[in-house]
Amino acid sequence: MSFKKLGIALAAFAALGAVLASSAVAGTPVTEAAAWTKTVGGETKTIAEEGITCRHTAGEENFVFKSKVLGQNLKMTGTGISCTGAKVVTTGSGATSMAGAEGVIEFSSITVNEPAGCVAPNVKTNTLVADLQMDSVNKNNGYVKFTPKTGTTFANIKLEKCAAAGTYPVNGVVYGQATSPTNEHKVNQQVAGNETTHAMSSLTLGKEAATLTGEFEVELASGAAWGAEHP
């Protein structure tokens, strides 16, 4: 299972699902039993808990956040991502197993495209929890649901040096999709956002709808090939 395109966000780590084949018809996310697994010495082992790292590499889509602020269009582009204190976890076993993750995502190298003249420091999310969910149409496809661990604030965006200067909370839930099938192990899993994940996500900045897109990779601290499996 390999992650590609974050529909956040950003929105992840994020994060951490199974796949979206370009020819497949996307369904809705459904919670089903799943476990994170990795290949160790040629054998498949369940990951009870392990740290992860996140990165954005050349050729992947940049992170783009869009909304409105004070009646003006807001567009921010970032080219960097990192995860702090992030880990994947498998709880339960067999038919009761659940694959998830937790941590903080930081977006960096940010350019404010609109409003003109604004600049922004790195954007760090609040602690997020991520749940792996399956596609209701094709169970080899997966989604990752990113939710604030406490409260409803996903992250706070700070604008500086312009008329719209201020700190603005972004609230809601972000979905990402994966790019490799469930049961497929890879060292780098990619998470991605697209029109499907936009429809499932619920980000807002104030009363304005917001979207977060981009692509990032997730790797285990051990560097082992890994993915998600059904019991």
C-alpha positions as CSV (number, residue, x, y, z in Angstrom):
1,M,0.0,0.0,0.0
2,S,1.5,3.3,-1.1
3,F,0.2,6.8,-0.2
4,K,-0.3,9.5,-2.8
5,K,-2.0,12.9,-2.8
6,L,-3.3,14.4,0.4
7,G,-6.7,16.0,0.3
8,I,-5.8,18.0,3.0
9,A,-3.9,17.9,4.2
10,L,-2.7,18.5,4.1
11,A,-4.6,17.2,5.4
12,A,-1.8,13.0,7.7
13,F,0.3,11.8,7.9
14,A,-0.6,12.0,8.1
15,A,-0.5,8.9,7.1
16,L,-1.3,5.8,5.7
17,G,-4.0,3.9,3.7
18,A,-4.3,1.6,0.7
19,V,-5.0,2.7,-3.0
20,L,-7.0,4.6,-5.6
21,A,-6.6,3.0,-9.0
22,S,-7.3,5.6,-11.7
23,S,-9.7,3.3,-13.4
24,A,-11.6,2.4,-10.3
25,V,-14.9,3.8,-9.3
26,A,-14.5,5.4,-5.9
27,G,-17.0,4.6,-3.2
28,T,-17.4,6.0,0.3
29,P,-15.1,5.2,3.2
30,V,-16.2,2.5,5.5
31,T,-14.6,1.3,8.8
32,E,-13.4,-2.3,8.5
33,A,-10.9,-4.5,10.3
34,A,-7.3,-3.9,9.1
35,A,-3.7,-4.0,10.5
36,W,-0.5,-2.3,9.6
37,T,2.1,-5.0,8.7
38,K,5.8,-4.9,7.6
39,T,8.2,-7.3,6.0
40,V,11.0,-8.5,8.3
41,G,13.4,-11.2,7.2
42,G,11.0,-12.3,4.4
43,E,8.1,-12.6,6.9
44,T,5.0,-10.4,7.3
45,K,4.7,-9.1,10.9
46,T,1.9,-7.0,12.4
47,I,3.0,-3.5,13.5
48,A,1.7,-2.9,17.0
49,E,3.3,0.6,17.1
50,E,6.2,2.2,15.3
51,G,7.4,5.7,14.6
52,I,7.0,7.2,11.1
53,T,8.6,10.1,9.2
54,C,6.9,12.2,6.5
55,R,8.5,14.0,3.5
56,H,7.6,15.6,0.2
57,T,9.9,14.8,-2.7
58,A,10.6,16.3,-6.1
59,G,7.9,15.5,-8.7
60,E,5.1,15.2,-6.1
61,E,2.3,17.8,-6.1
62,N,2.9,20.7,-3.7
63,F,0.5,21.4,-0.8
64,V,-2.2,23.9,-1.7
65,F,-4.6,25.3,0.9
66,K,-7.6,27.4,-0.5
67,S,-10.3,29.3,1.3
68,K,-11.4,32.9,1.9
69,V,-10.3,35.4,4.6
70,L,-12.0,38.7,5.2
71,G,-13.9,38.4,1.9
72,Q,-10.7,37.8,-0.1
73,N,-9.5,34.6,-1.8
74,L,-6.8,32.8,0.2
75,K,-4.3,30.5,-1.4
76,M,-1.2,29.2,0.2
77,T,1.4,26.8,-1.4
78,G,3.9,24.7,0.6
79,T,6.7,22.5,-0.6
80,G,7.8,20.9,2.7
81,I,6.3,18.5,5.3
82,S,7.5,16.8,8.4
83,C,5.8,14.7,11.2
84,T,6.5,15.2,14.9
85,G,6.0,12.5,17.4
86,A,4.1,10.5,14.7
87,K,3.5,6.8,14.8
88,V,1.3,4.1,13.3
89,V,-0.6,1.8,15.6
90,T,-2.6,-1.4,15.3
91,T,-5.1,-2.1,18.0
92,G,-6.9,-5.3,18.6
93,S,-6.3,-8.4,16.5
94,G,-8.0,-10.5,13.8
95,A,-11.5,-9.4,13.0
96,T,-11.3,-6.6,15.7
97,S,-8.0,-5.1,14.5
98,M,-7.9,-1.4,13.6
99,A,-5.1,0.5,11.8
100,G,-4.5,4.1,12.8
101,A,-1.9,6.7,13.4
102,E,-1.2,9.8,15.5
103,G,1.1,12.8,15.4
104,V,1.6,16.4,14.4
105,I,2.2,17.5,10.8
106,E,4.1,20.6,9.9
107,F,4.0,22.3,6.5
108,S,6.9,24.5,5.5
109,S,8.4,26.6,2.7
110,I,5.0,28.4,2.4
111,T,4.2,31.0,-0.2
112,V,1.0,33.1,0.2
113,N,-0.3,33.5,-3.4
114,E,-3.4,35.4,-2.3
115,P,-4.1,37.9,-0.7
116,A,-1.2,39.9,-2.3
117,G,1.6,40.9,0.0
118,C,0.9,38.4,2.8
119,V,3.5,36.0,4.1
120,A,3.1,33.0,6.4
121,P,5.3,31.0,8.7
122,N,5.2,27.2,8.8
123,V,1.8,25.7,9.6
124,K,1.8,23.1,12.3
125,T,-1.4,21.1,12.9
126,N,-2.7,20.2,16.3
127,T,-2.2,16.6,17.3
128,L,-4.1,14.5,14.8
129,V,-5.4,10.9,14.8
130,A,-5.7,9.0,11.6
131,D,-7.9,6.0,10.9
132,L,-7.5,3.7,7.9
133,Q,-10.8,3.1,6.1
134,M,-11.7,1.0,3.1
135,D,-13.5,2.0,-0.1
136,S,-17.1,0.6,-0.1
137,V,-16.8,-0.2,-3.8
138,N,-13.3,-1.6,-4.1
139,K,-11.9,-3.0,-0.8
140,N,-8.4,-2.9,-2.1
141,N,-8.6,0.9,-2.1
142,G,-8.1,2.8,1.1
143,Y,-8.7,6.2,2.7
144,V,-7.1,7.9,5.7
145,K,-9.3,10.1,7.8
146,F,-7.4,12.8,9.7
147,T,-9.2,14.2,12.8
148,P,-8.0,16.5,15.6
149,K,-7.3,14.4,18.7
150,T,-9.1,16.9,20.9
151,G,-11.6,19.6,19.9
152,T,-12.3,20.6,16.3
153,T,-9.2,22.7,15.3
154,F,-7.1,21.1,12.6
155,A,-4.5,23.8,12.5
156,N,-4.0,27.6,12.9
157,I,-2.9,29.7,10.0
158,K,-1.0,32.9,10.6
159,L,-0.9,35.7,8.0
160,E,1.6,38.5,8.4
161,K,2.6,41.9,6.7
162,C,-0.7,42.5,5.0
163,A,-4.2,43.9,5.7
164,A,-5.5,40.4,6.4
165,A,-2.8,39.8,9.0
166,G,-4.0,37.6,11.9
167,T,-4.3,34.1,13.1
168,Y,-7.1,32.0,11.7
169,P,-8.2,28.5,13.0
170,V,-8.9,25.8,10.4
171,N,-11.5,23.4,11.7
172,G,-12.7,20.0,10.5
173,V,-11.7,16.6,9.2
174,V,-9.5,15.8,6.2
175,Y,-9.4,12.6,4.1
176,G,-6.5,11.3,2.0
177,Q,-6.3,8.4,-0.4
178,A,-3.5,5.9,-0.9
179,T,-2.0,4.9,-4.2
180,S,-1.1,1.2,-3.7
181,P,-3.4,-1.8,-3.1
182,T,-4.0,-3.2,0.4
183,N,-1.6,-6.0,1.1
184,E,1.1,-4.4,-1.0
185,H,4.3,-3.5,1.0
186,K,6.5,-0.6,0.0
187,V,9.1,1.3,2.0
188,N,7.5,4.7,1.1
189,Q,3.8,4.9,1.2
190,Q,2.2,7.9,-0.4
191,V,-0.9,9.8,0.7
192,A,-2.9,12.1,-1.7
193,G,-5.8,14.5,-1.9
194,N,-8.1,14.9,-4.9
195,E,-11.7,15.7,-5.8
196,T,-13.0,12.6,-4.2
197,T,-11.3,13.5,-0.9
198,H,-12.5,17.1,-1.1
199,A,-16.1,15.8,-1.1
200,M,-15.5,13.7,2.0
201,S,-13.5,16.3,3.9
202,S,-15.0,19.1,6.0
203,L,-12.4,21.8,6.4
204,T,-13.5,25.4,7.2
205,L,-11.8,28.6,7.9
206,G,-14.3,30.6,9.9
207,K,-17.5,30.1,8.0
208,E,-15.7,29.6,4.7
209,A,-15.1,26.2,3.1
210,A,-11.5,25.2,2.7
211,T,-9.5,22.6,0.8
212,L,-6.1,21.1,1.2
213,T,-4.3,19.1,-1.5
214,G,-0.9,17.7,-2.1
215,E,1.2,14.6,-1.9
216,F,3.6,13.2,0.7
217,E,5.4,10.0,1.6
218,V,5.4,8.1,4.9
219,E,8.2,5.8,6.0
220,L,8.6,3.6,9.0
221,A,11.4,4.5,11.5
222,S,12.9,1.0,10.8
223,G,12.9,1.6,7.0
224,A,11.1,-1.7,6.5
225,A,8.6,-2.2,3.6
226,W,5.1,-2.0,5.0
227,G,1.4,-1.6,4.2
228,A,-2.1,-2.5,5.4
229,E,-3.7,-5.8,5.4
230,H,-7.2,-7.2,6.0
231,P,-7.3,-10.0,8.7
